[in-house]
Amino acid sequence: MAQLKKPKSLYDLLREDRALEEKWKDQGKEVLEQLSRREGLDLTGEYLTEFFSQACDLAKSELFFEDLNETERIVANFWSKVEKSGVLLSQRDYLRASVVALSFFHRFAKTDFGSSRQRSFGQAWADATQGILGEIAFQKIIKATTDGRLVPILDAKEEQLDVALSADVIQVLFDKKPHEPKKKVSIKTTKMNGRWLDVPYAQRKHSDVYVLVKIGTNPNTFFKFLAEAGAIRHILAMYTNSIKDEVFEAESNAYEKASRTVKELEKSSLFTIAIVAGWQEKASLNRPFLASKSNAIRARSTVTIYSGIGTIPSASKGGLTTDQIEFPDSIKEAIGGKPNGLKISFHPIGSFSKAEHALSSTDLLNSDLEPLIEFLYPEVP
């Protein structure tokens, strides 16, 4: 097959081929109906539109580097993975995640306190809630896959940061009895279009296996949740009860506009698709980073990395360069040696923080749940 100058995503293929997009939607509707039935949800047109929007984001992370002749098989594989490794998250899941995140908020704040990347309380709460949603999704998926025989037990205790990082799955219920899992499993969460399992700092020393869960949240999801929970409506009520004068010109118009915004948020769907994208063992992540797919042959100043696995070292002020990672022999042969001194950009996010990171692109993750489930099963006589 001919190599593409620039990789195409499944989303790109769907936009280019209307007939393929229709097949994608037809197959997807069947899978989404199955996921909805598990949650007792009637899949109306509004929900279907939202779920397809989330699925489109997932399709953006599926990259292809050669001209393709089997696009229908690619579509079938896409929905097969969603069916086997996916679940719907509801308002109840979001409520649980937000309360647990709020209960140990300081644990998350410590990870970037005092740095230029330090987040506001609201941003940290939303980010922490998303991470815990990923843990809830993982529990639901493993429970469903094993017909309820195996249930990962997640940790909501308030502990020191170094203890909390040791593993997300602290125990498993095997046939309704608590046991220690064979291996320590940690769960990382990203958006649907995310392409990297990212284990920053020294976290990779704490667990044996790292799982990446993708969830279909967007910048508005946290506000949707607050609106559905009545929190924003409560703020508006406090305003009308306590504010009698206007400081801003047309302040009453601003209130009316805010009220309309809240009504729209309250009507929108909070159901979210979540999927186990895959997993990696610690040994694979601890090796020096190997960029398996990149534009290194054509690059002049910046190498864009689309696929790879391993640990990238701490970056200098100028950022990570090609001297600090490895490339396949085929790249070295094509350009007469290793590309040196060029800047690095990771598709689609650009760069990670300057600290050391263990990474794996999603195409290199193990997507088979069976070995992962075996890691969770306890050693029982």
C-alpha positions as CSV (number, residue, x, y, z in Angstrom):
1,M,0.0,0.0,0.0
2,A,1.1,3.5,-0.7
3,Q,2.3,5.6,2.2
4,L,0.3,8.8,2.9
5,K,2.2,12.0,3.2
6,K,0.1,12.8,6.3
7,P,-2.0,10.3,8.2
8,K,-5.8,10.3,7.9
9,S,-8.2,9.7,10.8
10,L,-11.3,7.5,10.5
11,Y,-13.2,10.8,10.9
12,D,-11.5,12.1,7.8
13,L,-12.5,8.9,5.9
14,L,-16.1,9.3,6.9
15,R,-16.2,12.9,5.8
16,E,-14.8,12.0,2.4
17,D,-17.2,9.1,1.7
18,R,-20.9,9.7,2.3
19,A,-21.8,6.1,1.7
20,L,-19.2,4.9,4.3
21,E,-20.5,7.4,6.8
22,E,-24.1,6.0,6.4
23,K,-22.8,2.5,7.0
24,W,-20.9,3.8,10.0
25,K,-24.1,5.3,11.4
26,D,-26.2,2.3,10.7
27,Q,-23.8,-0.1,12.5
28,G,-23.3,2.5,15.3
29,K,-27.0,2.8,16.0
30,E,-27.2,-0.9,16.8
31,V,-24.3,-0.8,19.2
32,L,-25.5,2.4,20.9
33,E,-29.0,0.9,21.3
34,Q,-27.3,-2.1,23.1
35,L,-25.3,0.2,25.4
36,S,-28.5,2.3,26.1
37,R,-30.5,-0.8,27.1
38,R,-27.9,-1.8,29.7
39,E,-28.5,1.6,31.3
40,G,-32.3,1.5,30.9
41,L,-32.1,4.4,28.5
42,D,-34.6,4.9,25.7
43,L,-32.4,5.9,22.7
44,T,-34.2,9.0,21.4
45,G,-33.0,11.1,18.5
46,E,-31.5,13.7,20.9
47,Y,-29.4,11.0,22.7
48,L,-28.4,9.4,19.4
49,T,-27.1,12.7,18.0
50,E,-25.1,13.4,21.1
51,F,-23.6,9.8,21.1
52,F,-22.6,10.1,17.4
53,S,-20.9,13.4,18.2
54,Q,-18.9,11.6,20.9
55,A,-18.1,8.7,18.6
56,C,-16.9,11.2,16.0
57,D,-14.4,12.4,18.5
58,L,-13.2,8.9,19.1
59,A,-12.9,8.4,15.3
60,K,-10.5,11.4,15.2
61,S,-8.0,9.4,17.3
62,E,-8.0,6.4,14.9
63,L,-5.1,7.2,12.5
64,F,-4.1,5.4,9.2
65,F,-0.8,5.8,7.4
66,E,-1.4,4.0,4.1
67,D,-4.0,4.2,1.4
68,L,-6.9,2.0,2.5
69,N,-8.9,-0.6,0.6
70,E,-10.9,-2.1,3.5
71,T,-12.7,0.8,5.0
72,E,-15.8,-1.2,5.7
73,R,-13.8,-3.6,7.9
74,I,-12.3,-0.6,9.7
75,V,-15.8,0.7,10.5
76,A,-16.9,-2.8,11.7
77,N,-13.8,-3.0,14.0
78,F,-14.5,0.5,15.4
79,W,-18.0,-0.4,16.5
80,S,-17.0,-3.9,17.6
81,K,-14.5,-2.3,20.1
82,V,-17.1,0.1,21.4
83,E,-19.6,-2.8,21.9
84,K,-17.0,-5.0,23.8
85,S,-15.2,-2.3,25.7
86,G,-17.8,0.5,26.1
87,V,-20.4,1.6,28.6
88,L,-22.6,4.6,29.2
89,L,-22.1,6.9,32.1
90,S,-25.2,8.6,33.7
91,Q,-25.9,11.5,35.9
92,R,-25.6,9.1,38.9
93,D,-22.1,8.2,37.9
94,Y,-21.2,11.9,37.4
95,L,-22.7,12.8,40.8
96,R,-20.7,10.0,42.5
97,A,-17.5,11.1,40.8
98,S,-17.9,14.7,41.6
99,V,-18.5,14.1,45.3
100,V,-15.5,11.7,45.6
101,A,-13.3,14.2,43.8
102,L,-14.4,17.0,46.1
103,S,-13.7,14.9,49.2
104,F,-10.0,14.7,48.5
105,F,-9.5,17.8,46.3
106,H,-6.2,18.7,48.0
107,R,-4.7,15.4,46.7
108,F,-5.1,16.6,43.1
109,A,-4.2,20.2,43.8
110,K,-0.8,19.1,45.1
111,T,0.2,17.7,41.7
112,D,0.7,21.1,40.2
113,F,0.7,23.5,43.2
114,G,2.9,26.5,42.8
115,S,3.7,25.8,39.1
116,S,2.8,27.7,36.0
117,R,0.3,24.9,35.2
118,Q,-1.5,25.3,38.5
119,R,-5.3,25.0,38.0
120,S,-8.1,26.9,39.6
121,F,-10.4,25.1,42.1
122,G,-13.1,24.7,39.5
123,Q,-10.8,23.3,36.8
124,A,-9.1,20.9,39.2
125,W,-12.5,19.7,40.5
126,A,-13.7,19.1,36.9
127,D,-10.5,17.4,35.9
128,A,-10.5,15.2,39.0
129,T,-14.2,14.3,38.4
130,Q,-13.3,13.2,34.8
131,G,-10.5,11.0,36.1
132,I,-12.8,9.3,38.6
133,L,-15.5,8.9,35.9
134,G,-12.9,6.8,34.1
135,E,-12.4,4.6,37.1
136,I,-16.2,4.1,37.4
137,A,-16.4,3.3,33.7
138,F,-13.6,0.7,34.2
139,Q,-15.4,-0.9,37.1
140,K,-18.7,-1.1,35.1
141,I,-17.0,-2.6,32.0
142,I,-15.1,-5.3,33.9
143,K,-18.2,-6.2,35.9
144,A,-20.3,-6.5,32.7
145,T,-17.6,-8.5,30.8
146,T,-17.3,-11.0,33.7
147,D,-21.1,-11.2,34.2
148,G,-20.6,-9.8,37.7
149,R,-18.2,-12.4,39.0
150,L,-15.3,-9.9,39.2
151,V,-15.8,-6.3,40.4
152,P,-12.8,-3.9,40.9
153,I,-13.0,-2.0,44.2
154,L,-11.9,1.6,43.8
155,D,-10.4,3.7,46.5
156,A,-12.2,6.8,47.9
157,K,-10.3,7.0,51.2
158,E,-8.5,10.2,52.0
159,E,-4.8,9.4,51.9
160,Q,-1.4,11.0,51.3
161,L,-0.6,11.5,47.7
162,D,2.2,8.9,47.5
163,V,-0.2,6.3,49.0
164,A,-3.0,7.3,46.7
165,L,-0.8,6.9,43.6
166,S,0.0,3.2,44.4
167,A,-3.0,1.8,42.5
168,D,-6.6,2.7,41.7
169,V,-7.9,-0.8,42.1
170,I,-7.2,-1.7,45.7
171,Q,-9.2,-4.9,45.9
172,V,-11.5,-7.0,43.7
173,L,-14.8,-8.8,44.6
174,F,-14.4,-12.3,43.2
175,D,-17.7,-14.2,43.6
176,K,-18.7,-11.5,46.1
177,K,-15.7,-12.0,48.3
178,P,-12.9,-9.4,48.7
179,H,-9.4,-10.3,47.5
180,E,-6.1,-8.7,46.5
181,P,-5.7,-8.6,42.7
182,K,-2.7,-10.4,41.1
183,K,-1.3,-7.1,39.9
184,K,-1.6,-3.4,40.8
185,V,-3.7,-1.7,38.2
186,S,-4.0,2.1,37.7
187,I,-6.5,3.8,35.5
188,K,-5.8,6.9,33.4
189,T,-8.6,8.9,31.7
190,T,-8.6,11.1,28.6
191,K,-11.1,12.6,26.2
192,M,-12.4,10.6,23.2
193,N,-10.0,12.2,20.8
194,G,-7.0,11.6,23.1
195,R,-4.2,9.5,21.5
196,W,-1.8,9.0,24.4
197,L,-1.7,6.9,27.6
198,D,0.4,9.3,29.7
199,V,1.9,8.3,33.1
200,P,3.7,11.4,34.3
201,Y,6.4,12.0,37.0
202,A,7.2,8.9,39.0
203,Q,3.8,7.4,38.9
204,R,4.9,4.5,36.7
205,K,6.9,3.1,39.6
206,H,3.7,2.5,41.6
207,S,1.6,0.1,39.5
208,D,2.1,-3.0,37.3
209,V,-0.5,-2.2,34.6
210,Y,-1.9,1.0,33.3
211,V,-5.3,1.2,31.7
212,L,-6.5,4.1,29.5
213,V,-10.2,4.9,29.6
214,K,-11.7,7.4,27.1
215,I,-14.9,9.3,28.0
216,G,-17.0,11.5,25.8
217,T,-17.0,14.7,27.9
218,N,-16.4,18.2,26.5
219,P,-15.8,21.6,28.0
220,N,-19.5,22.0,28.7
221,T,-20.1,18.7,30.4
222,F,-19.3,19.9,33.9
223,F,-21.6,22.9,33.5
224,K,-24.3,20.5,32.2
225,F,-23.9,18.5,35.4
226,L,-24.1,21.5,37.7
227,A,-27.2,22.8,35.8
228,E,-28.9,19.4,36.1
229,A,-28.1,19.2,39.8
230,G,-29.7,22.7,40.3
231,A,-26.5,24.4,41.4
232,I,-26.6,27.1,38.7
233,R,-30.3,27.7,39.2
234,H,-29.6,28.2,42.9
235,I,-27.1,30.9,42.0
236,L,-29.6,32.7,39.9
237,A,-32.2,32.5,42.7
238,M,-29.7,34.0,45.2
239,Y,-29.1,36.8,42.7
240,T,-32.8,37.7,42.4
241,N,-33.2,37.6,46.2
242,S,-30.2,39.6,47.2
243,I,-29.3,41.9,44.3
244,K,-31.7,44.9,44.0
245,D,-29.6,47.5,42.2
246,E,-27.6,47.3,38.9
247,V,-23.9,48.0,38.6
248,F,-23.5,47.1,34.9
249,E,-25.5,48.7,32.1
250,A,-28.2,46.3,30.9
251,E,-27.5,44.0,33.9
252,S,-31.1,42.7,33.9
253,N,-30.7,41.6,30.3
254,A,-27.6,39.7,31.3
255,Y,-29.7,37.9,33.9
256,E,-32.3,37.0,31.4
257,K,-29.6,35.7,29.0
258,A,-28.0,33.7,31.8
259,S,-31.4,32.2,32.7
260,R,-31.9,31.0,29.1
261,T,-28.4,29.5,29.0
262,V,-29.2,27.5,32.2
263,K,-32.5,26.2,30.7
264,E,-30.6,25.0,27.6
265,L,-28.0,23.3,29.8
266,E,-30.7,21.6,31.9
267,K,-32.3,20.2,28.7
268,S,-29.1,18.7,27.3
269,S,-28.0,15.1,27.8
270,L,-25.5,14.2,30.4
271,F,-25.2,10.5,29.3
272,T,-21.6,9.9,28.1
273,I,-19.9,7.1,26.3
274,A,-16.9,5.6,27.9
275,I,-14.5,3.0,26.5
276,V,-11.5,1.1,27.7
277,A,-9.0,2.1,24.9
278,G,-6.4,-0.4,26.1
279,W,-3.6,-1.1,28.5
280,Q,0.1,-1.5,28.9
281,E,2.4,-3.2,31.4
282,K,5.0,-1.2,33.2
283,A,7.9,-3.0,31.6
284,S,6.9,-1.7,28.1
285,L,6.5,1.8,29.4
286,N,9.9,1.9,31.1
287,R,12.0,1.5,27.9
288,P,13.4,4.5,26.1
289,F,10.7,6.1,23.9
290,L,10.6,4.7,20.4
291,A,8.8,6.8,17.8
292,S,7.2,4.2,15.6
293,K,5.3,6.6,13.3
294,S,6.4,10.1,12.6
295,N,7.1,12.6,9.8
296,A,10.9,12.4,10.5
297,I,11.8,11.7,6.9
298,R,10.3,14.9,5.6
299,A,10.7,17.1,8.7
300,R,12.9,20.2,8.6
301,S,12.5,21.8,12.0
302,T,9.9,19.8,14.0
303,V,9.2,16.1,14.0
304,T,5.5,15.2,14.6
305,I,5.1,11.9,16.4
306,Y,1.9,10.0,15.7
307,S,2.7,6.7,17.4
308,G,5.2,5.4,19.9
309,I,5.9,3.9,23.3
310,G,8.3,4.3,26.1
311,T,9.6,7.0,28.5
312,I,10.6,10.5,27.4
313,P,13.1,12.2,29.7
314,S,12.6,15.6,31.3
315,A,12.7,18.4,28.7
316,S,14.9,21.4,28.8
317,K,13.6,25.0,28.4
318,G,13.7,24.6,24.7
319,G,11.6,21.5,24.8
320,L,12.2,17.8,23.9
321,T,14.4,17.2,20.9
322,T,15.0,14.2,18.6
323,D,18.3,13.5,20.3
324,Q,16.4,12.4,23.4
325,I,14.3,9.6,21.8
326,E,14.7,6.6,19.5
327,F,13.6,6.0,15.9
328,P,13.2,2.8,13.9
329,D,16.0,1.6,11.7
330,S,13.9,2.2,8.6
331,I,13.9,5.9,9.5
332,K,17.6,6.0,10.1
333,E,18.3,4.3,6.8
334,A,16.1,6.6,4.9
335,I,17.7,9.8,6.1
336,G,21.2,8.5,6.7
337,G,21.2,8.4,10.4
338,K,19.2,9.5,13.4
339,P,17.4,12.9,13.1
340,N,19.2,15.2,15.5
341,G,18.5,18.5,17.0
342,L,14.9,18.8,15.8
343,K,12.0,19.8,18.0
344,I,9.3,17.2,18.8
345,S,5.5,17.6,18.7
346,F,3.2,14.8,19.8
347,H,0.0,14.6,17.7
348,P,-2.5,16.0,18.5
349,I,-1.6,17.8,21.7
350,G,1.8,19.3,20.9
351,S,3.8,18.7,24.0
352,F,3.7,17.3,27.5
353,S,4.9,19.0,30.7
354,K,8.7,19.2,31.1
355,A,8.8,16.3,33.6
356,E,9.5,12.7,32.7
357,H,6.6,10.9,31.1
358,A,5.9,7.2,30.2
359,L,3.8,7.2,27.1
360,S,2.0,4.8,24.7
361,S,0.0,5.9,21.7
362,T,-3.5,4.2,21.6
363,D,-2.7,2.2,18.5
364,L,0.0,0.4,20.5
365,L,-2.1,-0.4,23.5
366,N,-3.3,-3.9,24.2
367,S,-7.1,-3.8,23.6
368,D,-7.8,-7.4,24.6
369,L,-9.6,-7.3,28.0
370,E,-9.1,-11.0,28.8
371,P,-5.4,-10.7,29.9
372,L,-6.3,-7.6,31.8
373,I,-9.1,-9.4,33.6
374,E,-6.6,-12.2,34.4
375,F,-4.3,-9.6,36.1
376,L,-7.3,-8.6,38.3
377,Y,-8.3,-12.1,39.3
378,P,-7.0,-12.9,42.8
379,E,-4.6,-15.8,43.7
380,V,-7.2,-18.1,45.3
381,P,-6.6,-21.7,46.4
